[in-house]
Every structure is written in structure tokens, then in C-alpha cells.
Amino acid sequence: MSRRDKHNYYLDIAEAVLQRGTCLRRNYGSVIVKNDEIIATGYTGAPRRRKNCLDMKYCIRDKMNIPRGQMYELCRSVHSEVNAIISASRQEMLGATLYLVGKEMKTGELVKDASPCSMCKKIIINAGIEQVIIRDTKDSYRYIDVQDWIDNDETLAGAMGY
């Protein structure tokens, strides 16, 4: 038996975390790691004590046919990245890595071209996280240097969503 590489190990944990999500469209799991220690985890879900889409049995964004990456203000969920970030101190996150995995709830497949939304990117930048690693397949992933989001600010061009 071969040993799982460290990035896929943390991505496997993020994939387990997303199973707690309450979104009917896509659930994400996030794990923040620094110095080989898990600092925080987060999954997609409604704010504490508020009704979530899973319990309500519908998604308002689905009902309104809102495409992925648009009009998040109508979404009941807090994104997994944000839930992980609010569970840790900024000092702990400085220089950390955020691992991210997303699954389509209707098919159970990994989200194709998963990426933090523009709001989450801003929060990740301000948290002091240095890199984001995103699962593409069970064994492959992408590495994102957060500095690239700072240097190549897509919001200056009016880009929306992902």
C-alpha cells in the first residue's frame, strides 16, 4: 500500500467535511492548514440557527434559475471558505493553505473548475492565506498562489462570479 500524498490527504479531509453541507446545488468543504496542522474546517451551510435549504427542501436560487456565480446575496448559505476562516484567528491563518473540494449534489460528481467566488477570494486575501489547493479529480488538484489574485485583480475588469 502506498502512502497518500499530503495534499490529497488534506483534500480527502475537505471532501469528508463537505458532507455536512446543507446546500442542494453544490456543497464545498474547506480545510485550513498551517505547519501540517489543521487550523479550521468549514462547509457550505446556512448561518447557525437559520433554516437551511436541505431542511426546507428547496433552493431559492434554483427556483429563480440563477446561474452559478451570480446573485449570492439570495443564497441562504455561507460558503465553506468563509465558515473555515471565521473559525480561526488571523494570526493562525497567516501563511496558511486552504484546501477546497466541491461536489454537485444532484450527481455526486466533483464540481468542474471549482474555484472560490469573488467574495471568498477577497476574504481569503484578507485572512492572510497564501495558497489555495483545489481538487479536480480524486488524485489531481490545482495550486493557486493567492498573490496572483492580488496582482491580477479580475474585479477591475468588471468580471462576475468565478
Secondary structure, DSSP 4 states (H G I P E B T S, - for coil): -PPPPHHHHHHHHHHHHGGG---SSEEEEEEEEETTEEEEEEE-BPPTTS--HHHHT--HHHHTTPPTTS-GGG-SPBPHHHHHHTTS-HHHHTT-EEEEEEEETTT-PBPTT----HHHHHHHHHHT--EEEEESSSS-EEEEEHHHHHHT-GGGGT----
